[in-house]
Amino acid sequence: DQQVKQNSPSLSVQEGRISILNCDYTNSMFDYFLWYKKYPAEGPTFLISISSIKDKNEDGRFTVFLNKSAKHLSLHIVPSQPGDSAVYFCAAIYRLAGNQFYFGTGTSLTVIP
Amino acid sequence: GAVVSQHPSRVICKSGTSVKIECRSLDFQATTMFWYRQFPKQSLMLMATSNEGSKATYEQGVEKDKFLINHASLTLSTLTVTSAHPEDSSFYICSAQQGRDEKLFFGSGTQLSVL
């Protein structure tokens, strides 16, 4: 049962425009969410996170929005750069339940120069 | 930032042989390490969770006798794929967590190809 879902397997965006990657989850007990970026043949790297007590967290060009009522989060990248082309995974955890991370299936972002 | 070293990065082996993959946390003590497997175009599938000094907890459907995990110290976990078969060919990734920190730090992954 996939508790974290990324329904768009791929996304193409023109350089300089905004990239919006979406993630939905089913477990209302999740209280911390993270985004990871992964290049081919490499391990994922942490990008940005957000606690469930917030609805927005910003770090440079990256902003994560959380809508708890909709069980939805999104990652905005603006402006998008060719180096942002990678697979992006969202992840959720329920901290009180231990260390189990639940990953989405990933969205492959291509930024076109 | 925290660094997790995983090696080898790529291994090609014959069917029936065993392959060991190492995962080391270089600048922190990893109380928990995770092993993932990624198939092309699919998510990271958690295989097992290991805590230092105790037996690994395997996810449903993962053969613990085939994928041996040893977390002998706070900085080292190993995954041994025993009697590898072509269907075991995949990209294996380890990750480490310090205490109950929310962030996971990933190794660079190992591409296993079984001929």
Contacts between the chains, C-beta under 8 A, distances in Angstrom:
chain1	res1	chain2	res2	distance
A	9	B	41	7.2
A	32	B	102	5.1
A	34	B	102	7.0
A	34	B	103	7.1
A	34	B	104	7.7
A	36	B	104	7.9
A	36	B	106	7.6
A	41	B	9	7.8
A	41	B	91	7.2
A	41	B	109	6.5
A	41	B	111	6.3
A	42	B	108	5.4
A	42	B	109	6.1
A	43	B	4	7.5
A	43	B	6	6.9
A	43	B	93	5.0
A	43	B	94	7.9
A	43	B	95	7.4
A	43	B	106	3.5
A	43	B	107	5.0
A	43	B	108	4.8
A	43	B	109	4.8
A	44	B	44	7.3
A	44	B	93	7.4
A	44	B	106	4.9
A	45	B	106	6.8
A	46	B	103	5.4
A	46	B	104	7.2
A	46	B	105	7.3
A	49	B	102	6.5
A	49	B	103	7.1
A	89	B	43	7.1
A	89	B	44	6.7
A	91	B	104	7.8
A	93	B	102	6.4
A	95	B	100	7.0
A	95	B	102	6.8
A	99	B	32	5.2
A	99	B	34	7.9
A	99	B	49	6.9
A	99	B	97	5.8
A	99	B	100	7.0
A	100	B	46	7.8
A	100	B	49	7.5
A	101	B	34	7.3
A	101	B	46	7.4
A	101	B	104	6.2
A	103	B	43	5.3
A	103	B	44	4.9
A	103	B	46	7.9
A	104	B	43	6.4
A	105	B	42	6.5
A	105	B	43	4.1
A	106	B	42	7.9
A	106	B	43	5.8
A	106	B	44	8.0
